[in-house]
Amino acid sequence: MPYTAFLARICRRLIAPNPHLDLVADAFAKGALQHPARPMSDQELTRAIREFQNMPLSDASLKKLGARFAEPKPKR
């Protein structure tokens, strides 16, 4: 599944726009983030999104998330 389809699944489950989603989308586009090895069920994805949205949003959390995605992935 292309990352755009995975992002579309996430967007369909979000209640409101979320700044974290922009960082996730950029990370997929740049190759810093990969799809899970095992596709998530709709229930698993919904639960993960709910947990994600319950986390407090701050400039520090956005900066930390952006830094994680900016780190180069080790070559295998």
BATI-174103 format. One record per residue: x, y, z of N, C-alpha, C in turn; residue in three letters; residue number from 1. Coordinates in Angstrom, 1 decimal, decimal comma. Example, Ala and Ser with C-alpha at 12.3 -4.5 7.8 and 13.67 -1.06 7.14 Angstrom:
! residues 2
<node n_u="13,2" n_v="-5,7" n_w="7,8" ca_u="12,3" ca_v="-4,5" ca_w="7,8" c_u="13,2" c_v="-3,3" c_w="7,8" residuo="ALA" num="1"/>
<node n_u="12,8" n_v="-2,2" n_w="7,1" ca_u="13,7" ca_v="-1,1" ca_w="7,1" c_u="12,9" c_v="0,0" c_w="7,9" residuo="SER" num="2"/>
//
This chain:
! residues 76
<node n_u="0,9" n_v="-1,2" n_w="0,0" ca_u="0,0" ca_v="0,0" ca_w="0,0" c_u="0,9" c_v="1,2" c_w="0,0" residuo="MET" num="1"/>
<node n_u="0,7" n_v="2,1" n_w="-0,9" ca_u="1,5" ca_v="3,4" ca_w="-0,9" c_u="1,2" c_v="4,2" c_w="0,3" residuo="PRO" num="2"/>
<node n_u="2,2" n_v="5,0" n_w="0,7" ca_u="2,1" ca_v="5,7" ca_w="2,0" c_u="0,9" c_v="6,7" c_w="1,9" residuo="TYR" num="3"/>
<node n_u="0,5" n_v="7,2" n_w="0,7" ca_u="-0,6" ca_v="8,1" ca_w="0,6" c_u="-1,9" c_v="7,4" c_w="1,0" residuo="THR" num="4"/>
<node n_u="-2,0" n_v="6,1" n_w="0,6" ca_u="-3,2" ca_v="5,4" ca_w="1,0" c_u="-3,3" c_v="5,2" c_w="2,5" residuo="ALA" num="5"/>
<node n_u="-2,1" n_v="4,9" n_w="3,1" ca_u="-2,0" ca_v="4,7" ca_w="4,6" c_u="-2,4" c_v="6,1" c_w="5,3" residuo="PHE" num="6"/>
<node n_u="-1,9" n_v="7,2" n_w="4,8" ca_u="-2,2" ca_v="8,5" ca_w="5,3" c_u="-3,7" c_v="8,8" c_w="5,2" residuo="LEU" num="7"/>
<node n_u="-4,3" n_v="8,4" n_w="4,0" ca_u="-5,7" ca_v="8,6" ca_w="3,8" c_u="-6,6" c_v="7,8" c_w="4,9" residuo="ALA" num="8"/>
<node n_u="-6,1" n_v="6,6" n_w="5,2" ca_u="-6,8" ca_v="5,8" ca_w="6,2" c_u="-6,7" c_v="6,5" c_w="7,6" residuo="ARG" num="9"/>
<node n_u="-5,6" n_v="7,1" n_w="7,9" ca_u="-5,4" ca_v="7,9" ca_w="9,1" c_u="-6,3" c_v="9,1" c_w="9,1" residuo="ILE" num="10"/>
<node n_u="-6,3" n_v="9,8" n_w="8,0" ca_u="-7,1" ca_v="11,1" ca_w="7,9" c_u="-8,6" c_v="10,8" c_w="8,1" residuo="CYS" num="11"/>
<node n_u="-9,1" n_v="9,7" n_w="7,6" ca_u="-10,5" ca_v="9,3" ca_w="7,7" c_u="-10,9" c_v="9,1" c_w="9,2" residuo="ARG" num="12"/>
<node n_u="-10,0" n_v="8,8" n_w="10,0" ca_u="-10,3" ca_v="8,5" ca_w="11,4" c_u="-10,0" c_v="9,7" c_w="12,3" residuo="ARG" num="13"/>
<node n_u="-9,4" n_v="10,8" n_w="11,8" ca_u="-9,1" ca_v="12,0" ca_w="12,6" c_u="-10,4" c_v="12,8" c_w="12,7" residuo="LEU" num="14"/>
<node n_u="-10,6" n_v="13,4" n_w="13,8" ca_u="-11,8" ca_v="14,3" ca_w="14,0" c_u="-11,5" c_v="15,7" c_w="13,5" residuo="ILE" num="15"/>
<node n_u="-10,3" n_v="16,1" n_w="13,7" ca_u="-9,9" ca_v="17,5" ca_w="13,3" c_u="-8,4" c_v="17,4" c_w="12,8" residuo="ALA" num="16"/>
<node n_u="-8,0" n_v="18,5" n_w="12,0" ca_u="-6,7" ca_v="18,5" ca_w="11,5" c_u="-5,7" c_v="18,4" c_w="12,7" residuo="PRO" num="17"/>
<node n_u="-4,6" n_v="17,8" n_w="12,5" ca_u="-3,6" ca_v="17,6" ca_w="13,5" c_u="-2,2" c_v="17,9" c_w="13,0" residuo="ASN" num="18"/>
<node n_u="-1,5" n_v="18,8" n_w="13,6" ca_u="-0,1" ca_v="19,2" ca_w="13,1" c_u="0,8" c_v="18,0" c_w="13,1" residuo="PRO" num="19"/>
<node n_u="0,6" n_v="17,0" n_w="14,0" ca_u="1,5" ca_v="15,8" ca_w="13,9" c_u="1,4" c_v="15,1" c_w="12,6" residuo="HIS" num="20"/>
<node n_u="0,2" n_v="15,1" n_w="12,0" ca_u="0,0" ca_v="14,4" ca_w="10,7" c_u="0,9" c_v="15,0" c_w="9,6" residuo="LEU" num="21"/>
<node n_u="1,1" n_v="16,3" n_w="9,6" ca_u="2,0" ca_v="16,9" ca_w="8,6" c_u="3,4" c_v="16,4" c_w="8,7" residuo="ASP" num="22"/>
<node n_u="3,9" n_v="16,2" n_w="10,0" ca_u="5,2" ca_v="15,7" ca_w="10,2" c_u="5,3" c_v="14,2" c_w="9,7" residuo="LEU" num="23"/>
<node n_u="4,2" n_v="13,5" n_w="10,0" ca_u="4,2" ca_v="12,0" ca_w="9,6" c_u="4,2" c_v="12,0" c_w="8,1" residuo="VAL" num="24"/>
<node n_u="3,4" n_v="12,8" n_w="7,4" ca_u="3,3" ca_v="12,8" ca_w="6,0" c_u="4,6" c_v="13,1" c_w="5,3" residuo="ALA" num="25"/>
<node n_u="5,3" n_v="14,1" n_w="5,9" ca_u="6,6" ca_v="14,5" ca_w="5,4" c_u="7,6" c_v="13,4" c_w="5,6" residuo="ASP" num="26"/>
<node n_u="7,6" n_v="12,7" n_w="6,7" ca_u="8,5" ca_v="11,6" ca_w="7,0" c_u="8,3" c_v="10,5" c_w="6,0" residuo="ALA" num="27"/>
<node n_u="7,0" n_v="10,2" n_w="5,7" ca_u="6,8" ca_v="9,1" ca_w="4,7" c_u="7,3" c_v="9,6" c_w="3,3" residuo="PHE" num="28"/>
<node n_u="7,1" n_v="10,8" n_w="2,9" ca_u="7,5" ca_v="11,3" ca_w="1,6" c_u="9,0" c_v="11,3" c_w="1,5" residuo="ALA" num="29"/>
<node n_u="9,7" n_v="11,6" n_w="2,6" ca_u="11,2" ca_v="11,7" ca_w="2,5" c_u="11,8" c_v="10,3" c_w="2,7" residuo="LYS" num="30"/>
<node n_u="11,0" n_v="9,3" n_w="3,1" ca_u="11,6" ca_v="8,0" ca_w="3,3" c_u="12,1" c_v="7,7" c_w="4,7" residuo="GLY" num="31"/>
<node n_u="11,9" n_v="8,7" n_w="5,6" ca_u="12,4" ca_v="8,5" ca_w="7,0" c_u="11,5" c_v="7,6" c_w="7,8" residuo="ALA" num="32"/>
<node n_u="10,2" n_v="7,4" n_w="7,3" ca_u="9,3" ca_v="6,6" ca_w="8,0" c_u="8,8" c_v="5,5" c_w="7,0" residuo="LEU" num="33"/>
<node n_u="8,7" n_v="4,3" n_w="7,5" ca_u="8,3" ca_v="3,2" ca_w="6,7" c_u="7,0" c_v="2,6" c_w="7,2" residuo="GLN" num="34"/>
<node n_u="6,2" n_v="2,0" n_w="6,3" ca_u="5,0" ca_v="1,3" ca_w="6,7" c_u="5,3" c_v="0,2" c_w="7,7" residuo="HIS" num="35"/>
<node n_u="4,4" n_v="-0,1" n_w="8,6" ca_u="4,6" ca_v="-1,2" ca_w="9,5" c_u="4,8" c_v="-2,5" c_w="8,7" residuo="PRO" num="36"/>
<node n_u="5,6" n_v="-3,4" n_w="9,3" ca_u="5,8" ca_v="-4,7" ca_w="8,6" c_u="4,5" c_v="-5,5" c_w="8,5" residuo="ALA" num="37"/>
<node n_u="3,6" n_v="-5,3" n_w="9,5" ca_u="2,3" ca_v="-6,0" ca_w="9,5" c_u="1,3" c_v="-4,9" c_w="9,4" residuo="ARG" num="38"/>
<node n_u="0,4" n_v="-4,9" n_w="8,4" ca_u="-0,6" ca_v="-3,9" ca_w="8,3" c_u="-1,5" c_v="-3,9" c_w="9,5" residuo="PRO" num="39"/>
<node n_u="-1,9" n_v="-2,8" n_w="9,9" ca_u="-2,8" ca_v="-2,6" ca_w="11,1" c_u="-4,2" c_v="-2,8" c_w="10,7" residuo="MET" num="40"/>
<node n_u="-5,0" n_v="-3,4" n_w="11,5" ca_u="-6,4" ca_v="-3,5" ca_w="11,3" c_u="-7,0" c_v="-2,1" c_w="11,5" residuo="SER" num="41"/>
<node n_u="-8,2" n_v="-1,9" n_w="11,1" ca_u="-8,9" ca_v="-0,6" ca_w="11,3" c_u="-9,0" c_v="-0,4" c_w="12,8" residuo="ASP" num="42"/>
<node n_u="-9,3" n_v="-1,4" n_w="13,6" ca_u="-9,4" ca_v="-1,2" ca_w="15,1" c_u="-8,1" c_v="-0,8" c_w="15,7" residuo="GLN" num="43"/>
<node n_u="-7,0" n_v="-1,5" n_w="15,3" ca_u="-5,7" ca_v="-1,1" ca_w="15,8" c_u="-5,3" c_v="0,3" c_w="15,4" residuo="GLU" num="44"/>
<node n_u="-5,6" n_v="0,7" n_w="14,2" ca_u="-5,3" ca_v="2,0" ca_w="13,7" c_u="-6,1" c_v="3,0" c_w="14,5" residuo="LEU" num="45"/>
<node n_u="-7,4" n_v="2,8" n_w="14,7" ca_u="-8,2" ca_v="3,7" ca_w="15,4" c_u="-7,7" c_v="3,9" c_w="16,9" residuo="THR" num="46"/>
<node n_u="-7,4" n_v="2,8" n_w="17,5" ca_u="-6,8" ca_v="2,8" ca_w="18,9" c_u="-5,5" c_v="3,6" c_w="18,9" residuo="ARG" num="47"/>
<node n_u="-4,6" n_v="3,4" n_w="18,0" ca_u="-3,4" ca_v="4,1" ca_w="18,0" c_u="-3,6" c_v="5,6" c_w="17,8" residuo="ALA" num="48"/>
<node n_u="-4,5" n_v="5,9" n_w="16,9" ca_u="-4,8" ca_v="7,4" ca_w="16,6" c_u="-5,4" c_v="8,0" c_w="17,9" residuo="ILE" num="49"/>
<node n_u="-6,3" n_v="7,3" n_w="18,6" ca_u="-6,9" ca_v="7,8" ca_w="19,8" c_u="-5,8" c_v="8,1" c_w="20,8" residuo="ARG" num="50"/>
<node n_u="-4,9" n_v="7,1" n_w="21,0" ca_u="-3,8" ca_v="7,3" ca_w="22,0" c_u="-2,9" c_v="8,5" c_w="21,5" residuo="GLU" num="51"/>
<node n_u="-2,7" n_v="8,6" n_w="20,3" ca_u="-1,8" ca_v="9,6" ca_w="19,7" c_u="-2,5" c_v="11,0" c_w="20,0" residuo="PHE" num="52"/>
<node n_u="-3,8" n_v="11,1" n_w="19,8" ca_u="-4,5" ca_v="12,4" ca_w="20,0" c_u="-4,6" c_v="12,8" c_w="21,4" residuo="GLN" num="53"/>
<node n_u="-4,5" n_v="11,8" n_w="22,3" ca_u="-4,6" ca_v="12,1" ca_w="23,7" c_u="-3,3" c_v="12,6" c_w="24,3" residuo="ASN" num="54"/>
<node n_u="-2,2" n_v="12,5" n_w="23,5" ca_u="-1,0" ca_v="13,1" ca_w="24,0" c_u="-1,0" c_v="14,6" c_w="23,8" residuo="MET" num="55"/>
<node n_u="-0,5" n_v="15,3" n_w="24,8" ca_u="-0,5" ca_v="16,8" ca_w="24,7" c_u="0,3" c_v="17,3" c_w="23,6" residuo="PRO" num="56"/>
<node n_u="-0,2" n_v="18,3" n_w="22,9" ca_u="0,5" ca_v="18,8" ca_w="21,7" c_u="1,2" c_v="20,1" c_w="22,2" residuo="LEU" num="57"/>
<node n_u="2,5" n_v="20,1" n_w="21,9" ca_u="3,3" ca_v="21,3" ca_w="22,2" c_u="4,3" c_v="21,5" c_w="21,2" residuo="SER" num="58"/>
<node n_u="4,9" n_v="22,7" n_w="21,2" ca_u="6,0" ca_v="23,0" ca_w="20,3" c_u="7,1" c_v="22,0" c_w="20,5" residuo="ASP" num="59"/>
<node n_u="7,4" n_v="21,6" n_w="21,8" ca_u="8,5" ca_v="20,7" ca_w="22,1" c_u="8,2" c_v="19,3" c_w="21,5" residuo="ALA" num="60"/>
<node n_u="6,9" n_v="18,9" n_w="21,6" ca_u="6,6" ca_v="17,5" ca_w="21,0" c_u="6,7" c_v="17,5" c_w="19,5" residuo="SER" num="61"/>
<node n_u="6,3" n_v="18,6" n_w="18,9" ca_u="6,4" ca_v="18,7" ca_w="17,4" c_u="7,9" c_v="18,7" c_w="17,0" residuo="LEU" num="62"/>
<node n_u="8,7" n_v="19,5" n_w="17,8" ca_u="10,1" ca_v="19,5" ca_w="17,5" c_u="10,8" c_v="18,2" c_w="17,6" residuo="LYS" num="63"/>
<node n_u="10,4" n_v="17,5" n_w="18,7" ca_u="11,0" ca_v="16,1" ca_w="19,0" c_u="10,6" c_v="15,1" c_w="17,9" residuo="LYS" num="64"/>
<node n_u="9,3" n_v="15,2" n_w="17,5" ca_u="8,8" ca_v="14,3" ca_w="16,5" c_u="9,5" c_v="14,6" c_w="15,1" residuo="LEU" num="65"/>
<node n_u="9,7" n_v="15,9" n_w="14,8" ca_u="10,4" ca_v="16,2" ca_w="13,6" c_u="11,8" c_v="15,8" c_w="13,6" residuo="GLY" num="66"/>
<node n_u="12,5" n_v="15,9" n_w="14,8" ca_u="13,9" ca_v="15,5" ca_w="14,9" c_u="14,0" c_v="14,0" c_w="14,7" residuo="ALA" num="67"/>
<node n_u="13,1" n_v="13,2" n_w="15,2" ca_u="13,1" ca_v="11,8" ca_w="15,1" c_u="13,0" c_v="11,4" c_w="13,6" residuo="ARG" num="68"/>
<node n_u="12,2" n_v="12,1" n_w="12,8" ca_u="12,0" ca_v="11,7" ca_w="11,4" c_u="13,2" c_v="12,3" c_w="10,6" residuo="PHE" num="69"/>
<node n_u="13,9" n_v="13,2" n_w="11,1" ca_u="15,0" ca_v="13,8" ca_w="10,3" c_u="16,3" c_v="13,0" c_w="10,5" residuo="ALA" num="70"/>
<node n_u="16,3" n_v="12,1" n_w="11,5" ca_u="17,5" ca_v="11,3" ca_w="11,7" c_u="17,6" c_v="10,3" c_w="10,6" residuo="GLU" num="71"/>
<node n_u="18,8" n_v="10,1" n_w="10,0" ca_u="19,0" ca_v="9,1" ca_w="9,0" c_u="18,8" c_v="7,7" c_w="9,5" residuo="PRO" num="72"/>
<node n_u="18,1" n_v="6,9" n_w="8,7" ca_u="17,9" ca_v="5,5" ca_w="9,0" c_u="19,2" c_v="4,7" c_w="8,8" residuo="LYS" num="73"/>
<node n_u="19,5" n_v="3,8" n_w="9,7" ca_u="20,7" ca_v="3,0" ca_w="9,5" c_u="20,5" c_v="2,0" c_w="8,3" residuo="PRO" num="74"/>
<node n_u="21,5" n_v="1,8" n_w="7,5" ca_u="21,5" ca_v="0,9" ca_w="6,4" c_u="21,5" c_v="-0,5" c_w="6,9" residuo="LYS" num="75"/>
<node n_u="20,7" n_v="-1,4" n_w="6,3" ca_u="20,8" ca_v="-2,8" ca_w="6,6" c_u="21,5" c_v="-3,6" c_w="5,6" residuo="ARG" num="76"/>
//
